[in-house]
Amino acid sequence: MLSKSIKTIFALLVLTSCAQQNPVEPVTAPPLKPELITIDGAYAEQLLRADNQVFATEFGLPHRCELTASTPAKADPSWIEPNTIWPRIRQGLSLQKQENRKISAEFNWYKKHPAYMRRVSERSKRYIHYVVEQLELQQLPLELALLPIVESAYDPFAYSHGRASGMWQFIPSTGRMFKLHQNWWYDGRRDIVDSTRAAIAYLKQLNKSNKGDWLLALAAYNSGQGTVNKAIRKNRKKGKPTDFWSLDLPAETRSYVPKLLALAKIIDNPKRYGIELFAVPNKPYFAAVDTQSQIDLAQAAEMAEMKIDELYRLNPGFNRWATTPSGPHRLLVPVANKAIFDRALLDFPAEKRLVWQRYTIVEGDVLAVIARRFNTDVSTIKQINGLRGNMIRTGKSLMIPVASKSKSHYSLSAAERLAHTQNYQRGDKNNKQIYYRVKSGESLWTIARQHNVTVAKLARWNKIGYRDVLRVGQQLSIWLAPKTSTNSTIGQRDKVLKKVGYKVRSGDSLARIADRFNLRIKEIIQWNSINPKHYLRPGQRLTLYIDIMNAIN
């Protein structure tokens, strides 16, 4: 900050140059340029966060005065981003700067992969301005605007095998806790507005629970408050410090917080580290439009004069070809398209926003089959047709909403993205795809072992979590490697799996149990969600899936 005397001298110089200009209506001056003057480098820091208007205000100058001089600026070139979001975030970085081995390791990875930073910053262009605005309204550290990079690389369609979904990676239970509705039509965990609201509320709650310690709050966001509390209690018993860096937390969490701090370090001065960020404009990307009713997304895109893929990227919460019947009746569109969409909606009555088909019930029909045939859900058919139960009569008619375009037109809906994933051949080009219908009592583990594939692959092919409950009749995509010998075929056919409960005995270990039942230690750990670092306790109950034809007694 300049001293008062230097401020006065500088103000007089500029006022003199401006005095001869005709006092016309004030005009906002253009952004600062690198050739602007510095006085002993004193206002270099000010330039990092100021355009001409702000700078003029600081010195009490008319906003219309353009500040120019021939002396080159001495500030680091990272400040030359006058109209992007990054200086705004930089101003709001408020977590204490720290340096240690873990932060350095994450920082070096980002530094060695500048293309990754370019990609994720470009992907954030639709969403990050909104996130920053919401954080500022709550007076929260703007490091949190970088959290979706760590969580999902700013991909609102991201889905983890731990069942976390969306830009902020909410698991189903936490999502419901923060009123993120999840149904056949819609998943609020992917909705940009709803998930950001929920993430901020959750982070504020965690920060309060951890007495204002943001590093502990972030650790709890990743691994759960219970995990953090347990680690704190453990350290207290041993007389050790209870700050984040001193806690014995899961490996993922120990790297999670350093990743965010490393990102903040980069955003603080990207050019210094040779990292190019996408120039995300410092202005809203989207605006919300109230449709007031369910609407076919293909029709909505046409009415808003935009591509449907862009509509899905702004509204990733919608699973299907239309918005959900029960709401939210809100669509995000680019700012430039809002007025167009608003006008079109006025001229387009609600009853025409969906395409309807009359269906005559035939003998043997059930609502579930009809819903599947028309790519809708049972509750929607019942609601539209005023049905209280599931009973339907042969010869009666049902009104059913149907998509106005082919399935491929809605390629970015969650359902079509899953179908694309299932149909994408993984691994060797000779692998064969089969579809498997889930039977009563089956789980991912039993199905994976029946087909000699790993649970991780089966989950990834079908975009489901390791512990998801499968539905009877659910279709799974499985890619099988070619059979190499008759013996392997026989082994596959003869394998008979049985789910058993096992009570840990004195002297048991994971290795001993795995050896006894011809299992792998990794499988036992996955089936029971146990920490391999902890000893088994006599009497502890384990779930095992045993091949009873080959198990060792």
N, C-alpha and C positions, 0 to 999 in steps of 0.2 A: 504494500500500500504506500502511496506517495506521501511525503511529508507535506504539511500545509503550505510551506513556501514554494515548493516545486509545483504543487497543484495550482497555486495562484499564478505563477509565471506561465505555466502551460495554458491555463484558461485565458489569460490576457492575450497570448500569442494567437490562439485560435479565434478569440472574439474579434481581434483586429482584422483577421483575414475574412471574417464573416460580416463585418460591420457594413461593407460597401454593397452587400447584396440586398436586393429589393425584398422587404419583409412580406413575402407572399404566404399562402396557406402552408402550415407545417407539413413536411414530407418525411417519411421514414428513410433514414440514410441507408446506403448499401452496406453489406457486411464488411468487416475489417479485412484488409488485405495484408500480405506479408511485408509490403514495403512501408507500412506505417511506422511512425517514429517511436522510439523508446527513449526515455530519459534515464540513463544509467541502468537500463533494464528494470526499472522500478515497477512498471506496470505490466510486466510480462505475464505474471500470474493472472492479472485482471483480464488480459486478452483471451486467456483460455476459456473464459465463460461470458464474454461480452460481445455484443454487436455494437454498431455505432450509437444506436439510440440509448442502450443501457449505459454505454460509456459516457455519452454526453450528459446523461442524467447524473452520473457519479460526480461529474465536474461542474454541474449546474449550468451546462451550455444548452443553447437552442438545439432541438432534435434535428433541425434541418441542416446543421453545419456538418460538412463532410470533413473528416480528419485525414489529412494527407501530408506526407513529407517524403523526403528522398532517402532518409537514413533507414537501412534495413532493420527489420525487427530482430531482436535477439532471442525471442521466445522459441521454444522447441517447436518444430513444424507440426507436431501432433495437434496443435490448436487450430489448424486450418481446416475446420469442419463447420463452417458458420451456420449451416442450415440443417445439420443432421442431429440425430438423437444422442450421439455419443458425448458431446460436451455437457448436455443436460444431465446425463447419467453421472458423468464425472463429477459434476457439482454436488450430486447427492450421495456420493460414496462417503459413508460415515463410520464404517467398522474400522477398528484400529488396525493400521498397517503392521503386518508381522512378517518376519523372515525366518524360515527354518528349513530343515532338510525336506520335509514332506511337501511344503508349498513349492520349494524349488524344483522338486521332481515333477510336479504337475505343471508348473510354469514352463519348464524345459520341454515337456511334451507338446504343449500348445505352441511354443516358439518354433519347434521343429516341424509343426504341421500347420503352416499359415493358411493352406488351402482349406483346411477344416474350419478355421475361424471365419474365413470368407464365406463358406457355405452356410454355416449356422447363422451368421449375422444377416445374410441375405434371406434365409428362411424366416427370420424373425420380423421381416419388414411389415408383415400384415398385423402383427400382434403387439410388438414391444412398446410402441407409443402408448397404447391403451394400458398396458401393464404399468408403465412408468407413471402415467397420470393417476392411476388408482393408488399406487404406493405413495405418491406425493400427497394425495388427499388424506391419507392415513398417517402422514409424517413418518414413514418407515424408511430404513436405509435402502438406497437404490441398488445396492449389491443384489438385493432380492430380485431385481429385474433380470439378472443373469442366471437365476436359479433354474429356469426352464432349459437353459443350455446344458446344465449338468444333468437334469432329470430326463430330458427327452430330445435334446438338440433342437429345441423349439419346434418339435413336430407334434401337432395336436392329435394325430392319428397313431401315435406311438402306443404300443401295448407290450407289457412285459409278461414273462411267464409267472411272475408273482401276482398276476391279475391286476396290476396297476395300469391305468389307462389315461391318455390325454397328455397335454403339455405339462401339467403339474403332477402327473403320475399318482392319481388317487386310486387306492384299492377300493373295492365295492363298499365295504363296511364304513370306512372313513368318509367316502363320498356320501353315503346315506346320512351319516352323522351331521354333515354340513349341507343337507337338503339338495344334494345332486341326484335328481331323479334318474332312474335307470329302468328302461322297459324295452319292449320289442322295437318301438319306433325311434327311441331317443336315449342317449347316454349323456347326462349332464357333465360327466367327468371330462368329456372332450369339448364341451361348449366353452367358447373363449370367455364370454362374459361371466357365466355361472361358475366355471372352474377357477377363474381369477378371484372372484369374490370369495369363494370357499377357501382358496389357498391363503389369501390375506388374513381371513378370520382365523384359520388354523395356525398360521405363523404367529399372529398376535397372541393367541392363547398359549402357545408353546413358550413364547418369550416371557409371558407373565409367569408361567409355571417354573421357569428357570431364572426367575428374579432379574430379568433384564439382560441375561447373558445370551447374546445372539448366537454364539458358536454352539452352545449347548442346545439352543432352540433348533438350530439347523440340524444338529446331530439327531435330535428327537424327531424331526420331520422325516429323516431318512430311515431311522431304525425303530422309532417308537419311543414315547416318553418312558414307558416301563423299562426298556433296555438301558436308557440313560440313568434312570433312578437307581437301578440295580448296580450299575458301574460306580455311581457316586457312593452308594452305601458301602460297597466293597472297599473303596479307597479310604473312606472315613474310618472303617474298622482297622485299617492298617496304618492310619495316621498319615496318609498320603494326600497331596493336593487333589482338588476335585474339579479343576479346570478341564476344558476339552482335551488339551494335549496330554494330560496325565491319566486319562481314563482308559480302561481296557474295554474298548468298543469293538464291534465287528469290523473286519477288514474293510468292507465296503464303506462304512461310515467314517473310518479313519482317513480314507482318501476323499470322501465326499466334500467335507468342509474345505480342505486344502484346494480342491478343484475350484470352488467358488472364489476363494481368496486369490488364487492365481489368475482367474479370469478378471477379477477387479483390478489387479495389477496391470494387466494388459490394457484394459479399457482406459486406465489412468494415463497411459502414454503409449498407444499402439505403434506409432511411427518410430519411437525410440528402439523398439524391439523388432522392427522390420515386418510388422504384421498389418495387413490391409483388411480393413473392415468394410462391409458393404455400406454404402452411403444411405442409410435409412433416414428419410426426411423427418424432421422434427414437427410433424403435423399428423392429425388423425388419418388413418388409412381407411377406416370404415365408419358407417353410421347405421343405427338400428332403425328398422322399419316395422311397424306393428301391422301384421297382416289380418289380425282379428279372427282368423279362421284357418283351418287346415288348408294347405295348398300344395299342389304338385310342384316339385322343385324344378322340373323342366319348364313348366309354364312360368314359374317365378323368374327363372333366368331370362326367358324371352321377354317378359314384361319389363325387367330391369335393364334389358339390352346388354347382357353380359354372358360370358360362357358359364355353363353349369359347373365345370371343374372349379372355377374361381368361387362360385357360390358355395360349393362343398368345402373348400378350404377356409372360407370365412364362417361356415356353419357346420363344422365337423361332428357336432353332436348328433346329427340326424343319421340314423342307421339305414333308412330305406329311401324310397323314391319320393316321399312327401314328408312334410312336417308332421309332428305328432298330433292326433286328434284333440288331446287334452291340453295342448300347449307345452312349451311357450310358443305363442303365436308371434314370434319375432324372428326376423331375418336380418342378418348383417350384410350390407352391400357396400362397395366402394363409395366414398363420399360423393364422387361425381355422378353416381347412378341413383342416389337417394331420391332426388326430385322426380326423375323419370319414373321410378318405381311407384312413388306415392301417387302420381297422376294416373298411372295405369291401373292401380288398385281401385281408384274411385270409379273407373269406367268398367270394372270387371266384377260383377256380383259374386258373393261367396259360393253360391250353388254351382257356378261354372268353373270354380278353381280346381275341381277334381273331375276326372272322367269316370262315369258310372256305367256299370253293366248289370242288367237284370239276369239273374240266374234261377232256373227252375230246379227245385230239389228232386233228385231221383232216388229210387230205392237203394238203401245201403249207404247213403251220404251221411257224413258226420261233419260238424262244424270245423273240426281240426283239419280234416282233409280238404274241405272247401277253401279254408283260409290259406293253406299251403299252396293250393292250385293257383290262387289269385294273388299270391305274394302279399298277404295281409295277415292280420291276427284275429283270433276268435273274439276278443273283447270288442274290437272295432265293428265287426259284423253284428254282434249282439246289440251294441249301442245304437248303430244306425237303424237297425230293423226292429228295435224295441223288444228284444227277446230277453226274458228274465232268466231262463235256464238254457241248457244245451239241447233240449228236445226240439227237433224240427220235423215237419211233415212232408211226405212225398207229394209232389204236385204244387206245393206252395212256392212263392218266389221270394228271392232275397235281392236287395240292392247292395252292390259291392263296389267300393272304389278301386279303380285299377290305374296302373301307370299309363301315362299318355305316350310314352316312348318305350323302346326296347330296353332290356336290362343293360346292355352295353352302354347306353346313353348315360346311365347313372353309375358310371364306373368308379367314382370316388366315394360312393356310399359305403358304410361299414360292411354291409352284406356282400357287395360286389368285390370289395377289396379282399375279403376272406375267400371268396370263390376264386379270385385270381391267385391268391397265395396257395390255395389247395391245388390248383391246376399247374402251378409252376414247378417244373421238374427239378428236384434237388439232387446233387451229387452226380454220379455216373450217368452218362447219356443212355445207357442200357437199362436203367432202373425202370420198373413198371409200376404205374399208378393203379391202385385199387381203391374202391370205396367200401367202407365197413359200417354196418348199422349196429349201434350199441344195443346190447341185450341187458336184461334185468340182472343187477348185481355186479356188472362189470365196471372197471375203472381204467384210467389211463395205464396204470401199471400192468394190469392183466392183459389188456389189449396189446400193449407194446411187447410184452414177452411172448404172446401168442404168435406175433409176426416177426419176432427177432429183430426189433428196432429199439432204439433208446427212447425213453420217455421224453427227453429233451427234444428230439426230432419230431416225435408225434405231436407234442404241444406246439412246436414252432410251425409245423405244416398246417395246423388247424387254428392257430392264434388263440390258444386257450392256456390257462394256468395249470401248473403241476397239480394243484389241489382242487381244481374245478370239479363240481359234481356233474357227471354226464347224465343226459336224459335218455331214457329208453327210446330207441328209434332214431337218435341223433346220428347224422352221417359224418364219418371221419374219412379224411383223405390219407392214404398210406402209400409210401413209395418203397417198393421192395427191390432189393438187389437180386440179380439173376442167381438161380440155384447152381452151385458148382459141382454137386455130386449127389448121387442117390442117397448116400448116408445122411447128408444134411437135410434132405427132404424127409427122410424117415424120422430124424430127430425132431424136425419141426412138427410133423404130424403126431408124434407120440407124446409131445409135451403136454402135461396136464397140470394146470396151476390151481392151487388152493390157497385161499386167504385164511391164515391162522393167527391166533393171538398167542404170543409167547411171553412167559413170565421169566424175567432175568434171574438166574441162579447165582449163588455165591461163587466168585471166581470167574464169572462170564466176562467176556470182552467182545467188542464188535468183531474182531478178527476170529475169535473162537466160534461165535454164533454163525458168522458167514461161512466158515469152514464146515461146520456141522451140517448146514442145510444147503451147501453148494450154491451160496449166494455171493454177491459182491458187497463189500463194506459200503460203497457209495450208495447202493440201492437201499440198504437198511437205513442209512442216514436220511435219504430223500423220503422214504415212506413214512418216517416217524418225526421228521423235522427236528432232529436232535443235533446238538453241538458235538462234533467229534473230539473236541478238546476236553470234554467233561467225561468223567468215569460213569459207567452204568451202575445203577443202584440195585441191589437184590430186591426182588419184588416188583421192579419197574416193568410195565406192560409195553410190549412191542407188537407191531403189526408186521407180519411177514407174508410174502407171496411165494409159495414154495412149489417147485415142480416135483410133485409127489412120485413121479416115475423115476427121477434121478436123484432125489434128496438123499443125503447120507444120514442115517439114523444114529 
